[in-house]
Every structure is written in structure tokens, then in C-alpha cells.
């Protein structure tokens, strides 16, 4: 068992993502799913205006493209990667056994020398769980210096009506790959905190999803506050808050609860790309231009059945 203090220093050295070319707006989605114009308007008013549609492309294909883009951007050779972790939200994002999605990604990205496995069951917080697993793995095995975490999810054909999260988000298909390096001082992960809300243990119903009620806000707030505490930083030291793309109006409330100025919330991608499952905060990490050397970002995501995760990164 490793304490937080005994874990090796870990840096989020690079991020790349892949989104399908096809883009669908909220009104087109409402029409093809038999939803009302009022529903489409409500989504748009909450900045859930569009999403990317894989249109038959597989999660493994999207993930492989993201990994290849990451290696190219970071000038990293496949043989320099010691571990590959695939994280996903929904079960349809993996091939049925005995096939292996992570093995397919490993083969197509030519990461043949990497230890490869997958992490799930934390839904949209699974990439955070994968990062924590990589850090523990590095503490156990000093020879592991570089790891790639890749997440990919999409709404399967025939399930298009499931894209909407109430009127607060539209699921977007896509993938995101992260390069994690031991000991690097650039974009060092200062803390990582995961929390599971036990209210959602027994079953999953629409009215029990952790969205937009007082207990949800409290769980989200305490998760982010715990991450700040573990990093030993105050709210006013956070330059950028990099959120998941769900419930933009609710983020105003969370920023006030945290005591962080509203203009430090990175909102550019809510309307632009939709909710890309667990990839959102890392896509925002890639796109945000406010990450100045010495500054800090707070990344956050929550998932169905009460999963919450937050991370502080020092640039």
C-alpha cells in the first residue's frame, strides 16, 4: 500500500485527441430521435449545441488515432512507452471476450513492448482512475518511466436517443490519449482524488443520476476541495478550471462554492464539441491557452452512478 507522499512524481506531459468528422446539431438530433423542438432549444440554451458522430467508426479506431497523434506530437517512439492503459465509460466501447480492445490498440499503434491493460467501472472518471493506477504501478516497478492512457467511447448505432443527459449535455463520440512520465517537472500532477457517492450503489434510474441536485453539487465541491487540499494549494492559486462538458449553468454555482473567479472556468468546448465521456477535462487541458509556467489547473469529471474525480496540475 502506497501513501500519497510515497508515490513517484508524475507529469501529464502531452495530450492528443481524435473527434469524428461528422458533426450533428441539437435540432437535427431532436428531429431524428423524435424529440420536441423545445427539447432541442433547452439543450442549446445550456450550451449543449452539437456533438461528433462516429457514424460506424469503432472506439478502437478512434483510440488508435489519438495514440498515434500523441506520439507524433511528443516526438515519442512506440518503443519508449512502457505501459498502455485503455479507459472507457460504457461496456459497448470494448470488444467482447476473448477479443481485446486494448490489444488491438497496442498492435495498431505498435506499442508491442508496453504492458497493456484496461480500466473501467468508474464511468467518465475512468481516465482519472487509470492515472492513479499508472502512478501506483510506477511506484511498484521503477523500470516503468512512460505510460499512455487512452480513453474512447461512442454511442452505438441504434442508441442515438441516449445521447442527451437531461437537458444539460449531449454525448459526443471521441477519444483522447495522455502521455504520463515519471519525474518530469512540466505539468506535474500535484494531487489526484477520486470519490464514489454511495447513494447510487443499488441501481441506476434517470431520477437518481448525479446531475443538478444539492447533493451532487456537494459531492463535486468536496471532491475538488479534497484535491486542492492534497496539493496544499488555495482556490485563488488555480488559474484554470478544466471541467467536464455537462451542466454549464451549474458550473457557475460550483465556481462560487470553490471561491474561484468565474473567468477561470474554461468553457470554450461545451458548445463546440459536446460531452466526450471521460475525455472532457483532458481535451480542455490540451486546448486551454491559460496554462502559464508555474500556474495550476484543476481538472474535474463526474460520471453516472456517483463517480467523481479531480486533479491538480502545476504547469
C-alpha positions in Angstrom: 0.0 0.0 0.0 1.5 3.3 -1.1 0.8 6.6 0.7 0.2 9.8 -1.4 3.7 11.1 -0.3 5.5 7.9 -1.3 4.2 7.8 -4.9 6.6 8.9 -7.6 6.3 12.4 -9.2 4.2 12.1 -12.3 3.7 14.6 -15.2 1.0 14.9 -17.7 3.5 15.6 -20.5 1.2 15.5 -23.5 -2.4 15.2 -24.7 -3.9 14.5 -28.1 -7.5 13.8 -29.1 -9.5 12.5 -32.0 -13.0 13.5 -32.9 -15.0 12.1 -35.8 -15.5 14.5 -38.8 -19.3 14.3 -38.7 -21.0 16.9 -36.6 -24.7 16.9 -35.7 -26.5 19.8 -34.1 -29.1 19.6 -31.3 -32.1 20.3 -33.6 -31.1 17.6 -36.1 -30.6 15.2 -33.2 -34.1 16.0 -31.8 -35.7 15.5 -35.2 -34.1 12.1 -35.9 -34.9 10.9 -32.4 -38.5 12.1 -32.2 -37.8 14.8 -29.6 -39.5 18.1 -29.5 -38.1 21.4 -30.7 -38.4 22.6 -27.1 -36.0 19.9 -26.0 -33.5 20.9 -28.6 -33.9 24.6 -27.6 -33.3 23.7 -23.9 -30.2 21.8 -24.8 -28.9 24.6 -26.9 -29.6 27.1 -24.1 -27.4 25.0 -21.8 -24.6 25.1 -24.4 -25.3 21.5 -25.5 -25.5 22.6 -29.1 -23.7 19.8 -31.1 -21.8 16.6 -31.0 -19.4 14.5 -33.1 -20.9 11.3 -34.6 -18.6 8.3 -35.3 -21.0 7.0 -37.9 -19.8 3.4 -37.7 -16.2 4.0 -36.7 -15.1 1.9 -33.7 -13.8 3.0 -30.3 -10.5 1.2 -31.0 -10.1 3.1 -34.3 -10.6 6.4 -32.6 -8.3 5.4 -29.7 -5.5 4.3 -32.1 -5.7 7.6 -34.0 -5.4 9.5 -30.7 -2.4 7.5 -29.6 -0.7 7.9 -32.9 -1.3 11.7 -32.8 0.1 11.8 -29.3 3.3 10.0 -30.2 3.8 12.3 -33.2 3.1 15.5 -31.3 5.5 14.5 -28.5 8.2 13.0 -30.8 7.9 9.7 -28.9 8.8 6.4 -30.4 6.5 3.4 -29.7 9.3 1.5 -28.1 9.7 4.3 -25.5 6.3 3.6 -24.0 6.4 1.1 -21.1 2.6 0.8 -20.3 -0.6 1.3 -22.2 -3.9 1.7 -20.3 -7.3 1.8 -22.1 -10.1 3.5 -20.1 -13.7 3.7 -21.1 -17.1 4.5 -19.8 -19.7 2.2 -21.4 -19.4 -1.5 -22.0 -20.1 -1.3 -25.7 -16.7 0.5 -26.0 -14.9 -2.8 -25.7 -14.9 -5.9 -27.8 -16.5 -9.0 -26.3 -14.0 -11.6 -24.9 -11.9 -13.3 -26.0 -11.1 -10.3 -28.2 -9.3 -7.4 -26.6 -9.7 -3.8 -27.5 -6.5 -2.7 -25.6 -4.6 -5.4 -27.5 -6.0 -4.1 -30.8 -4.9 -0.5 -29.9 -1.5 -1.8 -28.8 -1.0 -3.7 -32.1 -2.1 -0.9 -34.4 -0.2 1.8 -32.6 2.9 -0.6 -32.5 3.3 -0.4 -28.7 4.3 -4.0 -28.7 6.8 -3.7 -25.8 4.3 -2.0 -23.4 2.4 -3.6 -20.6 -1.2 -3.3 -21.7 -4.5 -3.5 -19.7 -7.8 -1.6 -19.3 -9.6 0.3 -16.6 -13.4 0.8 -16.3 -16.3 0.9 -13.8 -15.6 4.5 -12.9 -17.5 5.6 -16.0 -16.5 9.1 -17.1 -13.9 9.2 -14.2 -12.1 6.1 -15.6 -9.2 8.1 -17.0 -8.5 9.6 -13.6 -8.6 6.0 -12.1 -6.2 4.9 -14.9 -3.8 7.7 -14.0 -3.9 6.6 -10.3 -3.2 3.0 -11.4 -0.2 4.1 -13.5 1.2 6.0 -10.6 0.9 3.0 -8.3 2.4 0.8 -11.0 5.4 3.1 -11.3 5.9 3.0 -7.5 6.0 -0.8 -7.7 8.1 -1.0 -10.8 10.9 1.6 -11.2 11.6 0.5 -14.8 8.3 2.0 -16.0 9.1 5.5 -17.0 6.5 6.4 -19.6 2.9 5.4 -20.0 0.0 6.2 -22.3 -3.6 6.3 -21.0 -6.2 6.4 -23.8 -9.9 6.7 -23.4 -12.5 6.2 -26.1 -16.3 6.0 -26.1 -19.2 6.4 -28.5 -22.9 6.0 -28.6 -23.6 2.8 -30.5 -25.9 2.7 -33.6 -29.5 2.4 -32.6 -28.9 4.2 -29.2 -28.9 7.7 -30.5 -31.7 8.7 -28.2 -29.3 8.1 -25.2 -27.0 11.0 -26.2 -28.8 13.6 -24.1 -28.2 13.9 -20.3 -31.4 15.5 -19.3 -31.2 19.0 -21.0 -27.6 19.5 -19.8 -25.4 17.8 -22.3 -25.1 15.7 -25.5 -22.7 12.8 -25.6 -20.1 13.2 -28.3 -18.1 10.3 -29.8 -14.3 10.6 -29.5 -11.0 9.6 -28.0 -8.2 11.2 -26.0 -4.7 10.0 -25.3 -2.4 11.1 -22.4 1.4 10.8 -22.0 2.4 10.3 -18.4 6.1 10.5 -17.5 7.9 9.7 -14.2 9.6 12.7 -12.6 9.1 15.3 -15.3 8.7 18.9 -13.9 6.5 20.1 -16.7 2.8 19.7 -16.0 3.4 17.8 -12.8 0.4 16.2 -11.2 0.3 17.6 -7.6 -2.8 15.7 -6.5 -5.4 13.3 -7.6 -8.6 12.5 -5.7 -11.4 10.0 -6.5 -14.7 9.7 -4.7 -17.7 7.4 -5.2 -21.1 8.6 -3.8 -22.8 5.6 -2.2 -26.3 6.9 -3.0 -26.1 5.3 -6.4 -25.0 1.9 -5.3 -28.2 -0.1 -5.6 -29.5 0.7 -9.1 -29.5 3.3 -11.9 -32.6 5.2 -12.7 -33.0 8.5 -14.5 -34.1 10.3 -11.4 -31.0 9.0 -9.5 -28.4 10.3 -11.9 -25.9 12.6 -10.1 -26.8 15.8 -12.0 -28.1 19.1 -10.8 -29.3 18.4 -7.2 -27.9 19.8 -4.0 -26.1 16.5 -3.1 -24.5 16.4 -6.5 -23.1 19.9 -6.0 -21.8 19.0 -2.6 -20.1 15.8 -3.8 -18.5 17.7 -6.8 -17.4 20.5 -4.5 -15.9 18.2 -1.8 -14.0 16.2 -4.4 -12.4 19.3 -5.9 -11.7 20.7 -2.5 -10.0 17.5 -1.4 -7.8 17.6 -4.5 -6.8 21.2 -3.6 -6.1 20.1 0.0 -3.9 17.3 -1.1 -2.0 19.6 -3.3 -1.7 22.1 -0.4 -3.0 25.0 -2.6 -5.7 27.6 -2.1 -8.5 28.3 -4.5 -7.0 31.6 -5.6 -3.9 29.7 -6.8 -5.9 28.0 -9.5 -5.5 29.7 -12.9 -7.8 27.4 -14.9 -10.6 25.1 -14.1 -11.0 22.4 -16.8 -14.4 20.8 -16.4 -16.4 18.0 -18.0 -18.9 19.3 -20.5 -22.1 18.8 -18.5 -24.4 21.4 -16.9 -22.6 24.6 -17.8 -25.1 26.7 -15.7 -24.3 24.5 -12.7 -20.6 25.3 -13.1 -21.3 28.9 -12.1 -22.6 27.6 -8.8 -19.6 25.3 -8.3 -17.1 28.1 -9.1 -18.8 30.3 -6.4 -18.7 27.4 -3.9 -15.0 26.9 -4.6 -14.3 30.6 -4.4 -12.7 30.8 -7.8 -13.4 33.6 -10.2 -15.9 32.7 -13.0 -13.5 33.8 -15.7 -11.1 31.0 -14.8 -13.6 28.3 -15.9 -12.6 27.1 -19.4 -15.9 26.9 -21.3 -14.9 27.1 -24.9 -15.6 23.4 -25.7 -19.0 23.0 -24.2 -20.9 24.1 -27.3 -18.0 23.3 -29.7 -17.6 19.6 -29.2 -20.2 18.2 -26.7 -19.6 15.8 -23.8 -16.8 13.4 -24.9 -17.4 11.0 -21.9 -14.2 10.8 -19.8 -12.1 12.8 -22.2 -13.5 16.3 -21.5 -11.1 17.7 -18.9 -8.1 16.4 -20.8 -9.3 17.9 -24.1 -9.7 21.1 -22.3 -6.2 20.7 -20.9 -4.9 20.5 -24.5 -6.9 23.4 -25.8 -6.7 25.9 -22.9 -4.2 28.7 -23.5 -4.2 30.0 -19.9 -1.7 27.4 -18.6 1.3 29.6 -17.8 4.5 28.2 -16.4 4.2 27.9 -12.6 0.4 28.2 -12.7 -2.0 25.5 -11.7 -5.1 23.9 -13.3 -7.9 22.0 -11.6 -9.4 19.2 -13.7 -12.7 17.6 -12.8 -15.1 15.0 -14.1 -18.1 13.1 -12.7 -19.9 10.0 -14.0 -23.1 8.0 -13.8 -23.7 6.1 -10.5 -21.9 8.6 -8.4 -18.2 8.7 -9.6 -16.2 11.9 -9.1 -12.6 12.7 -9.8 -10.4 15.8 -9.5 -6.7 16.5 -10.2 -4.4 19.5 -9.7 -1.6 20.0 -12.3 1.2 22.5 -11.9 2.5 23.8 -15.3 
